[in-house]
């Protein structure tokens, strides 16, 4: 097990993945030391100070609403507006659904990824009754745990090719 690092912050209310993704800068200029995401969590921001006291019931206000958050290896992995396992630029997915508090949610991480450059984070809401996409309704906390990995130059080049080969 390599050295671990935690990234945490807020996805601001009103986010829309393909218009304002968040860039998490990890590229430190070496081609042999990189990172792998080992944990990824999303939950509402509970801040009285900002006036945005989020709760699970505010994230999703109806049974037809879904919150999607995605981790991607490059910005273009979010800007197309489609989150799915068929895009190798995407490595982590969070989906919250159901109006009960707390709502149902699921998180999935691709176990076979290496972050060579930076990590991108994007979120949006979708209404399944009409297929419309919407801005996020509350601030969302993110918590990402990274583990440092060491690999050869050849492995790094192969990973770069892999993340760009499926679009």
N, C-alpha and C positions, 0 to 999 in steps of 0.2 A: 504494500500500500504506500502510495506516494504522499507527499505533502498536500494538505487540504487547504482550500481557501473558500470563503463564503462571499457571495454577492447578494446584496439585499437593497431594496429600494421600493419606490412606488411607481406604478403605472398610473398616470394621472387620469382622473375622470375626463371623459371626452376623447379618449384615445381611439384611434382607428388604425389598425395594423399597417395598412398600405399607404397611409398619408403621414404618419408620424411614429415609425418604429423607434425603439430605444436601442442604442448601440452600447454594448458593454465591451470596452476595450481590453483585450487580453493579449494581443500580439506584442511580444517583447523582442522580436527580431531574431530569435534563434530558430533553427530548423530541427532541433533534436529534443527540446522540452516543450510540452504542450499540456493541454488540459482535457479532462473528460468530465461531463456532468454526472454526478452520482445521486443527486437529489434535487427536486424541483417542486416548490409549493407556491400556491396562490391563495390569498385570503383577503377579505375586505379590510380597508384601513379604518381603524377605530380612533379617529382624531377629533377631539373636541376643539382643539386649537384652530384647525383649519375650517371648522364648521361643517365638515363633510364626515359626519358620523355614519360610516358605512355599516351595514349589517348584511348577513347572508340574504335576508328577505329583500334588501334593496338591490342586490346584484341582479337578481332574477325576480321579476314582478309578476310573471305569468307562466303557466305550464307550457306555453309555446315559445318561450325565450331560452336561448342558449348563450352562454358566455364561452368564448374560445380564446385561449392564450397559446402562443407558439414560440418555441426557441428555434432559431435558425442560424446557420453558419455564415450566411451572407444576407444582405438587405433584400436582394431580389427574391429570396425565399419567402418573404412576407408580402412584398408589394403586389403580387399577383392576386391576392385576396382568396387564395384557396389553401387550406391547411389539410394535409393528407400524408399518409405513409408512403405514397408513391413519389414524393419529392425528396431526394437525398440531401437537399440543403436544410431540411427541417429535421431536428433531432429530439424535440420534446413537445408534448401537447398536453394542455389542460382543458377540460370541458366541464362546465357547471350547468346543471339543468334541473328543472322542477321548482315550483314556487314555495314548497314547504321550507321551513327554517330548521336546520341548515339544509340547503339544496343537495341533491346528489351531485357527485363529481367524480371524475376519473383523471388520472395522470398517467402518461406513458412516456418513457424515455427509450430511445434507440440505444441498445447496449453496445453497439459496434460503431462508435463515433470517436473521433479525435478532433479537438478544436485547434486548428492550425493558426487561424488569424483571430478575428473577433467573433463575438456572440451577439445576436440580434433578438430582441424580444418584442412581440406585437400582440395586441388584443383587440377584440371586437365582439359585439353582440349580434345575434341573428334571431329574427322572428320566424319560426318554422311555419306559421300559419300562412305567410305570404312570401317568404324567402328574402325579405328585406334585411339589409345589414344596418346596424346602428352603432353609434359611439358607445363606449362603456359608460355606465351610469354613476359609478362611484370610483374613488381611488382604490386601486388594488395593490396590496403588498406582494412583493415577490421575494422569494428566498431560494437561492441556487447554491448548491454545494459542489465545488469543483475539486478534482483530484489531479495533481500533477503527474504526467506520464512522460517517460523517456522513450524515444524511438529513433530509428535510423533515418537518415536523410531520404532514403528510398521509400520508407513507410510514409513519411510526411508528404512526399510528392504523390504517392498513390492515393492518400487521403484527399488531397486537393483535387485530383482527377475525379475521384468518386463523388465528391460533393457537387461537382459541376456537370457530371455525366447524366443525371436524371433531372429533367425539368418538366 
